[in-house]
Amino acid sequence: MSESTLPRTAAGDPLLGLVEDRFRLLRHCPVCDDQNDEEVFDRRLDELQRRIRRLDQRIVRTIATSTPGLLAQLRLLAAFYQESANGAGQRGSLLIQTIAEGVMQLEERKSICKASRGRNPPPTFRRI
């Protein structure tokens, strides 16, 4: 039996790992051993925030290829609203567009699969 608890279709979806990495980074916020060394703390915090922003940019531009990937993006969208005083902002707007595109692509695949199960093959389109 496979150790993975994710559906087979989610195995190739990079969003699951990207979103989990982002939340893992947040959980490991830098701790400054010396309370008086504010500069060290600020540098660590700044680096952490840059890494999180880079992950956010990758996530909001990646279209989900699975339902769990879409759910991971929704989890991130909820975090954007919690982190921002004025809603999700630009990251949230981009993420909403990406989620919508992912839903449409998954729905298209679902329709193609249903059509191929029937007696008639799915329609083919030719370029003119």
C-alpha positions in Angstrom: 0.0 0.0 0.0 1.3 3.5 -0.9 2.3 5.8 1.9 0.9 8.8 0.1 -2.5 10.0 1.3 -3.0 12.3 -1.7 -5.1 11.2 -4.6 -3.1 10.0 -7.6 -4.0 13.2 -9.6 -2.4 15.4 -6.9 1.0 13.7 -7.1 2.2 15.9 -9.9 0.7 19.1 -8.6 3.5 21.4 -7.3 1.1 23.6 -5.4 0.8 21.2 -2.5 4.5 21.5 -1.7 4.8 25.2 -2.4 1.9 26.1 -0.1 3.1 23.8 2.6 6.6 25.3 2.4 5.2 28.8 2.8 3.3 27.9 6.0 6.4 25.9 7.3 8.5 29.1 6.9 5.9 31.1 8.8 6.0 28.5 11.7 9.8 28.8 11.9 9.9 32.5 12.3 13.4 33.5 13.4 14.1 33.7 17.1 16.8 36.0 18.3 18.9 34.4 21.0 20.2 37.8 22.2 17.3 40.1 22.9 19.7 43.1 22.6 20.7 42.2 19.0 17.8 43.7 17.2 19.8 44.0 14.0 20.3 40.2 13.7 16.6 39.6 14.3 15.6 42.2 11.7 18.0 40.6 9.1 16.6 37.1 9.8 13.0 38.4 9.6 13.7 40.3 6.4 15.2 37.2 4.7 12.2 35.1 5.8 9.8 37.6 4.5 11.6 37.7 1.1 11.5 33.9 0.9 7.8 33.9 1.6 7.1 36.6 -1.0 9.0 34.6 -3.6 7.0 31.5 -2.8 3.8 33.6 -2.9 4.7 34.8 -6.4 5.3 31.2 -7.6 2.0 30.0 -6.1 -0.2 32.8 -7.4 1.2 32.2 -10.9 0.8 28.4 -10.9 -2.4 26.8 -12.1 -3.5 23.9 -10.1 -3.7 20.5 -11.8 -5.7 18.8 -9.0 -8.4 19.4 -6.6 -6.0 19.3 -3.6 -3.9 21.9 -5.4 -6.9 24.2 -5.7 -7.7 23.7 -2.0 -4.1 24.6 -1.1 -4.5 27.8 -3.0 -7.7 28.6 -1.2 -5.9 28.0 2.1 -3.3 30.6 1.0 -6.0 33.0 -0.1 -7.6 32.9 3.4 -4.1 33.6 4.8 -3.7 36.6 2.6 -6.9 38.1 4.0 -5.8 37.4 7.5 -2.4 38.9 6.9 -3.6 42.1 5.3 -5.5 45.0 6.7 -7.1 45.8 3.4 -8.2 42.4 2.2 -6.1 40.1 0.0 -4.6 42.9 -2.1 -2.8 42.3 -5.4 -1.6 38.8 -4.4 -5.1 37.8 -3.6 -6.5 39.1 -6.9 -3.9 37.2 -8.9 -4.6 34.1 -6.9 -8.3 34.3 -7.4 -7.7 34.5 -11.2 -5.3 31.5 -11.1 -7.8 29.5 -9.0 -10.6 30.2 -11.5 -8.3 29.1 -14.4 -7.5 25.9 -12.5 -11.2 25.2 -11.9 -11.9 25.7 -15.6 -9.1 23.4 -16.7 -10.1 20.6 -14.2 -13.7 20.9 -15.4 -12.6 20.6 -19.1 -10.6 17.5 -18.3 -13.5 16.0 -16.4 -15.8 16.6 -19.4 -13.3 15.0 -21.8 -13.0 11.9 -19.5 -16.8 11.6 -19.4 -17.0 11.9 -23.2 -14.3 9.3 -23.7 -16.2 6.8 -21.5 -19.2 7.0 -23.7 -19.7 5.1 -27.0 -18.9 8.1 -29.1 -15.3 9.4 -29.0 -14.9 13.1 -28.0 -15.2 15.5 -30.8 -12.0 16.5 -32.6 -11.3 19.9 -33.9 -9.3 20.8 -37.0 -7.6 24.0 -37.7 -8.7 25.8 -40.7 
